[in-house]
Amino acid sequence: MARSMHRLRSNSDKTLLLLLFLPPIFFYIGYLNSTASGNVGNHLSLMEGCAQNNDSKQRSERRVAELMHKMGEGKDSSTIISSHKIFPPSTSDYATAMLHVSKQDLMQIHDFGVPFAPMARGSDAILIYNTPKAIPDDMSVRHDALYNGAKTSASTALSNCDSLNVIFTDTGHQRHDYNQCLVIAGNKLESYHLNRYERLLPMTQEFEESENKSPAFDDSTKLRHIPRANTHEEREDFPVPLSDSYKENGDVRDHWKKLLTFVDNVDAILDELKVIVDPIVKDNTVIVMTVNKGQSVLLSNFVCAARSRSFDISNVLVFPTDVEAQKVAKGLGLATYFDKINLGDSPEEEAAMYGDDVFASMMFAKLLTVLCVSLLGHDVLFQDVDIVWFKNPLTIFHDMSNTEIQKFDILCQDDGSVQARFAPLAANSGFYYVRANKKTQYLFTSFLYHAELVSLSGSHQQVMIQLLQEHSSLFGLTVKVFDKVETEYFPCGWQYFRRKDFMKSLVKGESNAYIYHASWAVNKDDKLVYLKQLGEWYVRDQCHKPVDEIMGGEAVDSGALASECCSAEPLITCYYSDWPSKIPCTDSPRNNPDQNDFWAD
């Protein structure tokens, strides 16, 4: 009975407190709302701008916070009003308030073109407001923004933003073993670049003269400025091109020679190319591929697979880099242009492994071919030869009803790799669509200017990604990378090795994939394994040899090689039971003894 009376008195006390203090609280909230209304907008600006000098307002805010805290005892701390603003007066020029929103919600409103990193899914984004006028009008949200940075919807958070600067920072999966800090400093001259500092040992002459190496990480040394793609793994992904003397041979000098050759001959090349392109272009689009002798069987497989599914590939233009590759392309019935002046000294053999000298040499051909067709004013679908189509991908890029797709200048496959050198776009440079306009034409012109970085790093992709990012920031180039999880359109090596469930749907014909790209492979041999085991190989065994041997020395008419070499049905071969396969490969060994068989569950 006593405890019941105590609870009654306690409840009565709280009720009395509410009756005493709610009127002034509502009066104060009403005052705030009135100053936020459109007809007294000047009062709001004055109130917010002079907050630090208005002692009576601060006392009122503190009193309200104390009363709300008193009434909210025992409740979730997120519902309690703080009496202290998040940011001090010293940051008021660039940071006055903050909210956080769902990253997915934000990116559904604004497609920044960047794919989600796997570990960033479900995370939130932070919005910092540089002035009280940028804060949403809703008074409860305004209070949250000023005092506790609570979560709200992306549309609400952005409602008063006239502009938006977007920063993508590491979420911990790339550099999980050390502490990263993010500095935002006010400055009259705004920077659109990220400068990185890290505790690396001092740079020595040995490292200065080495390729692809950087000093080791040491948490006891001072922070110093480093290249942005370094990951303290004693490797420099973007080494500076070297030349002992600019009058002698070296990375830069060799590049100058190639550049001079192109500039001296570009007009004649474009005139010759136009004669070939004009008859085949469709919907102002050309499908561009480049190949050498060593990789030509993969080109044959693309054509044979397309024939088996009755795709129209008459607007494919192949840039062979040697005579044998040209014979193969012509024998398959494809239009070709052999640029002997710029590409005639390219190696014929296949690359022994990803990133070697042969691989890097072929990357020069990749950037040059897209540039030339783009300069003729045509859109380009560039694709590597290790691709098969399930549906014509041009239907996506040409879908005028999809306004989101149409607003992008360049659209790329998601590579899936989260290496720092591919950040933040992770675009795969083996499959992308380019709309012909001055922005994209200058992008690939700039790419040509930076071709020595491709040769030196052995990666066309990492250089292209950095230029995409720079031209997006500097010129407003719009770039879209199709997220590997959000869409099923363009699977590649990431899905092959990381998404068993998806690969099962793909081989059953139940996915929404338009293509499969046999990337994430060490060399051509690996690619053949992927394609043959997936049931996506259509080249007969007798065609893995030079064209003259296949055709008995006879002249190869256009399309004759396809008739000789293409199988109407897939030629399936099992290699490993744990790798994705069209049929169960239970009698084959496992590539990884610790993995279950692909069809085991």
ABEGO torsion letter per residue (X at the ends): XAAAAAAAAAAAAAAAAAAAAAAAAAAAAAAAAAAABAAAAAAAAAAAAAAAABAAAAAAAAAAAAAAAAAABGBBAAABBBABBABBAAAAAABABBBBBBAAAAAAABBAGBBBBAAABGBBBBBBBABAAABBABAAAAAAAAAAGBBBBAAAAAAABABBBBBBBBAGAABAABBBBBBBBBBABBBABBBBBBBBBBBBAAAAABBGBBBBBBAABBBBBBBAABAGAGBBABBBBBBABAABBEAAAAAAAAAAAAAAAAAAAAAAAAAAAAAABBGGBBBBBBBBAAAAAAAAAAAAAAAAAGBBAAABBBBBABAAAAAAAAAAGBBBBBBAAAAAABBABBBABBGBAAAAAAAAAAAAAAAAAAAAGBBBBBBBAABBBABBAAAAAABAABAAAAABABBBBBAGBABAAAOAAGBBAABBBBBBBAAAAAAAAAAAAAAAAAAAAGBAAAAAAAAAAAAAAAAGBBBBBBBAAABAABBBAAAAAABAAAAAAAAAGABABABBBBBGBABAAAAAAAAAAAGABABBAAABBBAAAAAGGBBBBBGAAAAAABBABBBBBBABAABBBABBBAABBBABAABBBAAAX
